[in-house]
Amino acid sequence: MSPSTPGPATAESAPLEATAHHLDEIAERVLWLSTSIIHHANRVRPNTSGLKVGGHQASCASMVSIMTSLWFDQLRSGDRVSVKPHASPVLHSLNYLLGDLEEKYLTTLREYGGLQSYPSRSKDPETVDYSTGSVGIGATAPIWGAMASRYVQTSTGHAGSGRQYSLVGDAELDEGAVWEAILDPGIADLGEVVWIVDMNRQSLDRVVPNIAAGRLEAMFGAAGWQVITVTFGALLESLFTRPGGSALRTRILEMPNAEYQRLLRCSPSEVRDRLPGDGTGHDEIAGLIADLDDDTPAAAIRNLGGHDMSALTEAYRRIDDTRPTVIIAYTIKGFGLPTEGHPQNHSSLLSVDEYETFAAELGQDPAAPWSRFDDGSELASLCNATARRLRRDPVPARADLTIPSDSGRTPKGTSSTQAGLGRVLLDLNRSAPDIARRVVTVSPDVSSTTNLAGWVNKVGVWSAAERHN
């Protein structure tokens, strides 16, 4: 997540505060780089097999604003982030801009020894906090990371501190393991856990028909989580204050996902015709948009909170750190790409013509796509400042502990291996308590049948917060 070396720019001045405009400019470059990483792997790099290399440009695009605002405006060096699997090129792009990844790796997505399509702590060449290859595992990993950090801090005092973020796709919430973790009563004390749900209302090959933020809010709330929903951006919020704005808000909130998704693929004139609908509030909405130019209604339906930097910043400011938090951020899958909002854009790739048109729109050179910000520019200074802020101190070397090679016990008779484990752990606690402190067992509620009751009685049951004995 954080670089170990300074960013590429050299000119430095007083710290520059990242404005929403700055963040939008950085997000545009991150979108370009992440799209180009996937494009190069599939359209440029020699491919003798002819098989699709893959990558998920649309899934990356929906996360660009969220991740840019998080890295450049919110994260601190002690924080850890688990990035949803299909957004790994966004992580690579951020690390590249922050100087934590060399340019030579940008052409190696899904190449042996190159960038991983899913973030990997062991295989990626840059800093990755959590490996998230299997859907659902990355979402829950920071919960266990928070528990491990607290345990290490209470037992050895060298864990540091910081929030544990999970960046989760809304379709990923279908995983049963996710809800088992959310509902676990031990999670309620972990105020450092923050999930950000990319609510783009699409899964692998369809628009999710019935996913609703209200239902998710209620489920998280019932589990004791703080729920923050980032629904609309500044343009829509300004329209809601005008006559007919209340009807427009209700219309968008109650619109079926499939109908909303269809509006994203309509021309501006079609949006003007379709947006009022044919139900209650039609006349008010029609009157509201009658005074707008054709481009404004089309821009407004794309103005969701997950792409609005000010709305995201405000959501981060509301995190209270007293309980787990979930931020549900409405986004558009493929936001900013030619495939924006298409129901089958999950694994689709831009054609060469689409990519070149996209490059022209952003003022980029498709033949030389790996540009950082110019030295001495405000954006280069922001990259440098962010890199310094996120730089982590080296982890102290572990204590020089001697692990016993023999328990000194000679087994008599025949017993199960589980019973043997119980005796070994008890002996370890007696002969090497410093080592025993670094051994953790789980599921103590079955300690009797697993022969761990003696061990649990000796070392105790750990809790994330103080509890009455």
C-alpha positions, 0 to 999 in steps of 0.5 A, spaced: 500 500 500 505 505 501 511 506 498 518 504 501 522 510 496 520 517 494 516 518 488 519 520 482 518 528 482 524 532 485 521 539 486 518 540 493 515 545 497 510 546 502 505 541 503 499 542 498 492 540 500 489 535 495 483 539 493 477 535 489 479 538 483 486 535 484 483 528 486 479 528 480 486 529 475 489 524 479 483 519 478 483 520 471 491 518 470 489 512 475 484 510 470 488 511 464 494 507 467 490 501 469 486 501 463 493 501 459 496 495 463 490 491 461 490 493 454 497 492 453 497 485 456 491 483 451 493 488 445 500 490 445 504 484 448 506 479 443 501 473 444 503 466 441 498 462 444 492 467 441 488 466 448 485 472 451 490 474 457 484 478 461 483 483 466 477 487 468 477 494 465 470 496 467 471 493 475 477 497 475 474 504 473 468 503 478 473 503 483 478 509 481 475 515 485 474 511 491 481 508 491 484 515 489 481 519 494 483 513 499 490 513 498 491 521 497 486 524 502 485 519 507 490 513 509 496 513 514 502 509 514 499 505 519 493 503 515 492 496 511 488 495 505 485 489 502 483 491 495 478 487 491 481 482 486 479 485 480 481 492 481 489 490 482 491 494 476 488 500 480 493 498 486 498 497 481 497 504 478 497 508 484 503 504 487 507 506 480 505 514 481 507 513 488 514 511 486 513 504 489 513 500 482 518 501 477 515 502 470 518 496 467 512 492 470 507 495 467 507 491 461 507 484 465 500 483 467 499 476 468 506 474 465 510 470 469 514 474 474 510 480 473 504 483 476 498 479 478 491 480 476 489 479 483 493 483 489 498 478 492 503 479 498 508 474 495 508 475 488 507 482 486 513 486 486 510 492 490 507 493 497 501 489 497 497 488 504 493 483 503 492 477 498 485 477 495 485 472 490 479 468 492 472 472 492 470 473 499 477 472 502 479 479 501 473 482 504 474 478 511 481 478 511 482 485 515 478 483 520 482 477 522 488 482 521 485 487 526 484 481 531 491 479 530 494 486 530 490 487 537 493 480 540 500 482 538 500 489 541 497 486 547 502 480 548 508 483 545 507 491 544 510 491 537 504 491 532 503 498 531 496 501 529 491 503 524 485 502 520 484 496 516 480 497 510 476 492 505 474 494 498 469 490 496 464 489 490 457 489 491 456 482 488 462 479 493 457 480 498 453 474 496 459 470 499 456 466 505 463 467 509 462 475 508 456 475 512 459 469 517 464 474 519 460 481 519 455 477 524 461 474 529 459 478 535 467 479 536 467 484 531 463 489 534 469 491 538 473 492 532 472 500 530 478 500 526 475 495 521 472 499 515 469 496 509 467 500 502 462 497 498 463 498 490 455 499 489 455 498 481 449 494 481 453 489 476 456 482 477 459 477 472 454 478 466 448 481 468 445 487 472 443 485 479 436 485 479 434 486 486 440 488 490 438 494 494 442 499 499 437 499 504 437 492 505 444 492 506 444 498 510 439 494 515 443 488 515 450 491 517 446 496 522 443 490 525 450 487 526 452 493 530 456 496 524 456 504 523 453 505 516 455 510 511 451 511 504 454 515 499 449 516 494 449 522 490 454 527 487 454 535 487 451 536 481 445 531 483 444 534 490 444 541 487 438 539 482 435 536 488 434 543 491 430 546 485 423 545 484 421 538 482 428 536 485 424 531 491 421 528 485 427 527 481 430 524 488 425 519 489 425 517 482 432 515 482 432 512 488 426 507 486 428 506 479 429 499 478 437 497 477 436 495 470 432 501 468 437 505 471 443 501 467 439 502 461 439 510 462 447 510 462 447 507 455 442 512 452 443 519 448 442 525 452 435 526 448 433 519 450 435 521 457 431 527 457 425 523 454 426 517 459 428 520 466 421 523 468 418 516 467 410 515 467 408 515 474 408 520 480 412 526 479 413 525 472 410 533 471 415 535 476 421 532 473 419 534 466 419 541 469 425 541 472 429 538 466 426 542 461 430 548 463 437 544 463 441 543 456 441 536 454 448 534 457 446 536 464 441 530 465 445 525 462 451 528 466 447 528 472 445 520 472 452 519 472 453 523 478 454 518 483 457 519 490 462 513 489 465 518 483 464 524 487 471 526 491 467 531 496 462 526 497 467 521 499 472 525 503 465 527 507 464 520 508 471 518 511 470 524 516 464 521 519 467 514 521 467 514 528 472 508 530 468 506 535 465 500 531 466 497 525 464 501 519 461 500 512 461 505 507 456 504 501 458 508 495 454 508 489 458 507 483 458 505 475 461 499 472 466 502 467 465 509 469 469 514 464 470 508 459 466 507 452 464 500 456 460 504 461 454 501 464 454 496 459 451 490 462 456 485 459 462 489 461 465 485 466 471 482 462 470 486 456 476 489 453 476 496 449 478 495 442 484 498 439 480 504 436 476 505 442 483 505 446 485 510 441 479 514 442 479 514 449 487 516 449 485 522 445 479 524 450 484 524 456 490 527 452 494 521 452 499 518 447 497 510 446 504 509 444 507 511 450 502 510 456 506 510 462 506 518 463 507 520 470 506 527 472 511 533 470 516 534 475 515 540 479 507 540 478 502 540 483 500 533 482 507 531 482 508 534 489 502 531 491 504 524 489 511 525 493 507 528 499 503 522 499 508 517 498 512 520 504 506 520 509 504 513 507 512 510 508 512 505 513 518 504 518 522 498 518 518 492 522 523 491 528 526 484 528 523 479 532 526 477 539 531 472 539 527 466 542 530 459 543 525 454 541 525 447 545 527 441 541 524 436 546 519 437 551 522 432 555 516 428 556 517 420 554 510 418 551 507 412 555 502 407 552 498 409 546 494 416 545 491 420 539 495 425 536 490 431 538 491 428 545 499 429 544 498 436 541 495 438 548 500 435 552 506 439 548 502 445 548 502 445 556 509 443 556 511 449 552 507 453 556 511 451 562 518 450 559 518 456 554 512 461 556 515 467 551 514 462 545 507 460 548 505 467 548 506 467 540 502 460 539 494 462 538 489 456 538 482 458 535 475 455 537 476 454 544 468 452 545 470 445 542 477 445 547 474 439 551 473 434 545 480 437 542 484 436 548 486 443 548 482 445 555 488 444 559 492 449 554 486 454 554 485 454 562 493 456 562 493 461 557 486 464 557 481 466 552 483 473 549 478 478 547 479 484 543 476 488 549 477 488 556 471 483 559 469 481 566 473 475 568 
